[in-house]
Amino acid sequence: MKAKRGTAIIQSLDRGLKLLEVIGRSGTPLALNDLRSALDIDRSSIFRLLLTLENRGYLERDDATRR
C-alpha cells in the first residue's frame, strides 16, 4: 500500500522496513556497503538502523564476518 498524497509517513520506519526487505531477499549476509548501495541511505543511518534491529532481535550479526 502506498501512502496517499499529502499523507505523512514515518521515514525512519520506512527505511528500516526497506532494510529488512533487502536483507530478506538477499539470501546471503550483506556488508554495510552492500546495503548502502541497495538503499541509497548514508552509512551512519544504516548502521544505526542495523543496531536497532539487532537490539530488538530482528537481525543477528556474524561476529566473524561482521555481516
C-alpha positions as CSV (number, residue, x, y, z in Angstrom):
1,M,0.0,0.0,0.0
2,K,1.4,3.4,-0.9
3,A,0.8,6.5,1.2
4,K,-1.8,8.8,-0.2
5,R,-0.6,12.1,-1.5
6,G,-0.3,14.5,1.4
7,T,-0.2,11.7,4.0
8,A,2.8,11.8,6.3
9,I,4.9,8.6,6.7
10,I,7.5,7.9,9.3
11,Q,10.7,8.0,7.3
12,S,12.9,6.0,9.8
13,L,10.3,3.2,10.0
14,D,10.1,3.2,6.2
15,R,13.8,2.9,5.9
16,G,14.0,0.2,8.5
17,L,11.4,-1.9,6.7
18,K,13.2,-1.4,3.3
19,L,16.4,-2.5,5.0
20,L,14.7,-5.7,6.3
21,E,13.2,-6.4,2.8
22,V,16.7,-6.1,1.2
23,I,18.3,-8.4,3.7
24,G,15.4,-10.8,3.5
25,R,15.7,-11.1,-0.3
26,S,19.5,-11.4,-0.4
27,G,19.8,-15.0,0.9
28,T,23.4,-14.2,2.0
29,P,24.9,-11.9,4.6
30,L,25.4,-8.4,3.4
31,A,28.1,-5.8,4.3
32,L,27.2,-2.3,5.2
33,N,28.4,-1.0,1.8
34,D,26.1,-3.6,0.1
35,L,23.2,-2.2,2.0
36,R,24.2,1.4,1.3
37,S,24.3,0.7,-2.4
38,A,21.0,-1.0,-2.4
39,L,19.2,1.6,-0.4
40,D,20.9,4.9,-1.1
41,I,21.0,5.7,2.6
42,D,24.1,7.1,4.3
43,R,26.3,4.6,6.2
44,S,25.7,6.1,9.6
45,S,21.9,5.8,9.2
46,I,22.1,2.3,8.0
47,F,24.5,1.4,10.9
48,R,22.0,2.9,13.5
49,L,19.1,1.1,11.9
50,L,21.0,-2.2,11.9
51,L,22.0,-1.7,15.6
52,T,18.3,-1.0,16.5
53,L,17.0,-4.1,14.6
54,E,19.7,-6.2,16.1
55,N,18.9,-4.9,19.6
56,R,15.2,-5.8,19.1
57,G,16.0,-9.3,17.9
58,Y,15.1,-8.8,14.2
59,L,18.7,-9.3,12.9
60,E,21.8,-11.2,14.0
61,R,25.3,-10.2,13.2
62,D,28.0,-12.7,12.5
63,D,30.9,-11.6,14.7
64,A,33.4,-13.4,12.5
65,T,32.4,-11.7,9.2
66,R,30.8,-8.6,10.7
67,R,27.8,-9.1,8.4
